[in-house]
Amino acid sequence: MYINKQDYNHLRNVIGSLMIKQFKGKDKQDQYRAVIDMIFEQFPPFTKKGGKTT
């Protein structure tokens, strides 16, 4: 399955938001977001060259 970068970023934001909601202490959301971003940096968007989707 291939997704474009826009859909990948949307997925990352949705998953990140769901993970943040599981934690108490909303004042630490920036820290949680930084960890989520580090995780997603390990998994580049599943796109073919040229950004085509299938």
C-alpha positions as CSV (number, residue, x, y, z in Angstrom):
1,M,0.0,0.0,0.0
2,Y,1.3,3.4,-0.9
3,I,0.1,6.7,0.5
4,N,1.0,10.2,-0.5
5,K,2.9,12.6,1.8
6,Q,-0.3,14.6,2.7
7,D,-2.1,11.4,3.8
8,Y,1.0,10.2,5.7
9,N,1.2,13.5,7.6
10,H,-2.5,13.3,8.4
11,L,-2.1,9.8,9.7
12,R,0.9,10.9,11.9
13,N,-1.1,13.7,13.3
14,V,-4.2,11.5,14.1
15,I,-2.1,8.9,15.8
16,G,-0.1,11.5,17.7
17,S,-3.3,13.1,18.9
18,L,-4.7,9.8,20.0
19,M,-1.5,9.0,21.9
20,I,-1.5,12.4,23.6
21,K,-5.1,11.9,24.8
22,Q,-4.0,8.8,26.7
23,F,-1.6,10.9,28.9
24,K,-2.6,13.1,31.8
25,G,-0.8,16.4,32.1
26,K,-1.7,18.2,29.0
27,D,1.1,20.7,29.7
28,K,3.5,18.0,28.4
29,Q,2.0,17.7,25.0
30,D,5.0,19.3,23.3
31,Q,7.2,16.6,24.8
32,Y,4.9,13.8,23.7
33,R,4.7,15.3,20.2
34,A,8.5,15.4,20.0
35,V,8.7,11.7,20.8
36,I,5.9,10.9,18.3
37,D,7.8,12.9,15.6
38,M,11.0,11.0,16.4
39,I,9.2,7.7,16.0
40,F,7.7,8.7,12.6
41,E,11.1,9.9,11.4
42,Q,12.1,6.3,11.4
43,F,9.4,5.4,9.0
44,P,9.4,7.6,5.9
45,P,6.2,8.0,3.9
46,F,5.2,4.9,2.0
47,T,5.3,6.6,-1.4
48,K,6.8,5.6,-4.7
49,K,9.2,8.0,-6.4
50,G,7.2,11.0,-7.7
51,G,4.6,10.7,-4.9
52,K,2.3,8.5,-7.0
53,T,-0.2,6.4,-5.0
54,T,-1.6,3.0,-5.8
